[in-house]
Each structure stands twice: as C-alpha cells, then as structure tokens.
Amino acid sequence: MKSSHLRLISPFLSRVVLLVAISSLPTACKVPADPESTTQEVTRSTLKVGALINPLDDVETRAVARVADALQANVDLVAGDPHSLFALLEKGELHLIAGRIPSNTPFASDVGLTDPIGQVTVGDDTEDRVLAIRRGENRFLTTANRAIRAISR
C-alpha cells in the first residue's frame, strides 16, 4: 500500500517542482534591455546609419543590410565626419555608425561596438573592423551581432 501511495505523490510533486521552476525562469533569464528603446524604435521603421565613408564598401553595406533585415527596417544613410556622427549617435539621432571603424577606436569608451565584421588597416597595424551603436543599448547590440554573425566568422 505504501508503494502505490508514493507513486501518486511522486507525479504530483514532480508537477509542482516543474511549475515552480518554469515560473521562476523569467526572473532568472533577463533579456538584454534597451534603456533608450532603440530596437523598438527601429523595428519595422528606419535604421538611421552614420556613414564615415561614402559610399560604404561592400563589407559595411552587407553588415548594415543584415541588421536592417533583422529589424525589418529601411536604411537611411547620413554621411559625415566622425565627431558629428558620434555626437548624433550619442543623442539617439543615429542608431548605427559604419565606415571602417577599428575596434580600438578612440570613441570605444563612449559607444557600443559590434562583433568584428572583418579587418581594417590603420597605419601599419591591422585591427578588427566593427560597427558602433549607442552605448547601453544591449538588446540592439545583441540583435546586430546576431545579424552580422555570418560576416564576423
């Protein structure tokens, strides 16, 4: 009689444990956040891209297109000098900057940088080439990195 009683309790306890585990998953796994809502703003809308070189080369064009495709967005390119474009990025007036940006850019402490999309030569050195996004927009960075994954390998 005890073994049949244990068999009835065991499935019940298993379900309770499973229910508790499933209900605690949302607090255990935080999705990266965008404090300034970049991903939401761009999705099915317009990806505003600062272009440090005009026109962007093939690598940059492919990377930007992949990010736009991932967000179902149109691309609006704005050409300009680095200081102007990075100031616009910081204000949220641009979402992304492309144009042979080395991973050791002087702006690195002020922006988010994607995974490498290739290499770029700076002087006598070869550096990883990246895209720049607004600092702290982690969901947007994750989306961009997933989109460029095939390029960054």
N, C-alpha and C positions, 0 to 999 in steps of 0.2 A: 504494500500500500504506500509506503514512503517513496519508492522509486517513481510511481505514477504521479504522486503529488509533486515531486521535484520536476518531472517533465512538464507539468502545467505551469509551474512558476518560472522555469528557465526561459521559455519563449516570451513570457510577459516581461521579465527582467531584461531580456535582450532587446525587446522593442523600446522599453523605457530608456535604456542606455543609448540606443541608436537615436532616439528622438532628442535626447539631451545633447548628444554630440552634434547632430545636424543643426539644432537651433543655436549652438554656440559658434558655428562656422563663420557667420558674418562678422562677428567681433574679432575672431582670430585672424581672418584674412582681409586686410584693408586694401581696397583698390586704390591705386595712386590717385591723388587728388590734383585738381587744377584750382588754386585759390582765385585765379582771375578768369576761370571758365573758358579757357582757350579752346579746348576740344569741343565743347558745346557750341561756342560761337562759330567755329569753322565748319562743323559738320553740316553737310547739305547747303553750304553757303559759299564763302570765298576765303581761300587761303592767301593772305597777303604776304608776299615774299620780297624781301630786300635783296637786290642783285648787286654784288660788289663788282662783277664783271658783266659787260653787256655786249653780246648775248652770253648767257650761261653756256658752258661747254656741255658736251654730251652726258658726262657723269652727273653733273649738277642737275641738268634738265631731267634726266631719268629719276634721280632721287626726289626732286620736287614733285614730279608727276606721280610717283608711287605714294608719297604722303598725301597728295590731293586725292588720289583714287581711294585710299584707305578711308578718307573722311567724306568721300562723295562730294568734293568741293571743286569749284573753279579756281584757277590760279590768276592772281593779279600781281604782276611783277612791277617793282619800283626800283629803278636804278639810282645809285647814289654813292657818296663817299662813306667810308667806314664809320666815322664819328656820327654823321647824320643818321645813317641806317640803324646803328646800335642804339642811339637815343630814341628813335621811333619804336624799336623793339622793346626797350625798357618801358615806354609809355603804353605799350599794348597796341600801337597803331600798325605794327607789323607782327606777324606770327612766326616768321622764319627768316633767316638770312642764309644765303648761299653765295658761293663765289671763291672757291679755292681757299677756304679758311683752314689754317693749320690747327691741330689740336692744342698747340701751345700758344694760341692767340693771346695777345695782351688783354683781350676782353673776357678771357676764360673765367675770371672770378666774378664777373657781372652777369653771365648768361649760362644757360644750359647748353651742353654740347651733345650731339648725337653720337652714336657709334660711328666708326670710320666708314667712309664711302669710297676710299681709295687713298692715294698718296699725293702729296704736293711737295714741290721743291722750293725751299726758302733759303736763298743764298747757296751755301754748299751742303745744306742738310736736307734730308727727306723726312717729312712729318706725315702723320695721318691727316687726311682731309676729312672735315666734319661739317655739319650744318649747325647753326646757332638758333636757339629758341629762347623765349623769355624765361628768366630764372624762376624756379619753383613750380613750373607747370609740368608736374611729373606725369600726369595721365597723357598729356600731349606728347611728352618726350617718349613715353612707352609706345604710344601709337606710331610715332615717327620711326623709332628704332625697329619696330616690327615691320613697318612698311619697307624700310631700306635693307632689311636683313639679307636679301639675295645679293644686293650690291656690296654689302660690307663683308662678305666672306672672302 
